[in-house]
Amino acid sequence: MNTEKDDNLFVKVKDTAGNEFVCPLNELRNVKNVSNAELENCFEGDVVGRLAGRLNIIESQD
């Protein structure tokens, strides 16, 4: 059973240009279609390496 709160979960997403971001799951309406406004609350994919130990990143459900 997953006891993590949604506000502590992050998910990898891509913008329309194919750039990777890691976003708080509770900030997204749809992980398949992320708006520019939603991306403002995300980390760029290349920054995540420095934060990986502090973020609980889950796989998106395709």
C-alpha positions as CSV (number, residue, x, y, z in Angstrom):
1,M,0.0,0.0,0.0
2,N,1.4,3.4,-1.0
3,T,1.3,5.8,2.0
4,E,3.0,8.7,0.3
5,K,1.0,12.0,0.1
6,D,0.4,13.4,-3.4
7,D,2.2,16.6,-2.4
8,N,5.4,14.6,-1.9
9,L,5.3,12.9,-5.2
10,F,6.9,14.1,-8.5
11,V,6.5,12.8,-12.0
12,K,8.6,13.1,-15.2
13,V,6.8,14.9,-18.1
14,K,7.8,16.4,-21.4
15,D,6.8,19.6,-23.0
16,T,5.7,19.9,-26.6
17,A,9.3,20.4,-27.7
18,G,10.3,17.2,-26.0
19,N,12.2,18.8,-23.1
20,E,12.0,16.7,-19.9
21,F,10.7,18.2,-16.6
22,V,10.0,16.8,-13.1
23,C,6.8,18.2,-11.7
24,P,4.9,17.9,-8.4
25,L,2.1,15.4,-9.2
26,N,-0.5,17.4,-7.3
27,E,0.2,20.5,-9.5
28,L,-0.8,18.7,-12.8
29,R,-4.2,18.1,-14.2
30,N,-3.0,15.6,-16.9
31,V,0.6,14.3,-17.1
32,K,0.1,13.7,-20.8
33,N,-0.7,17.3,-21.6
34,V,1.1,19.8,-19.3
35,S,0.5,23.5,-19.8
36,N,3.2,26.2,-19.8
37,A,1.6,27.6,-16.6
38,E,2.0,24.1,-14.9
39,L,5.6,23.9,-16.1
40,E,6.5,27.0,-14.0
41,N,6.3,24.8,-10.9
42,C,8.6,22.1,-12.3
43,F,12.3,21.4,-12.4
44,E,14.1,21.0,-15.7
45,G,15.3,17.5,-16.3
46,D,19.0,18.3,-16.1
47,V,18.6,19.9,-12.6
48,V,17.0,16.7,-11.2
49,G,20.3,14.9,-10.8
50,R,21.3,17.3,-8.0
51,L,18.0,16.8,-6.3
52,A,17.3,13.2,-6.9
53,G,17.9,12.1,-3.4
54,R,15.4,14.5,-2.1
55,L,12.5,13.9,-4.6
56,N,10.2,10.9,-4.6
57,I,9.8,10.5,-8.4
58,I,7.1,8.1,-9.6
59,E,6.5,6.7,-13.1
60,S,3.6,8.2,-14.9
61,Q,0.8,5.9,-15.8
62,D,0.7,5.7,-19.6
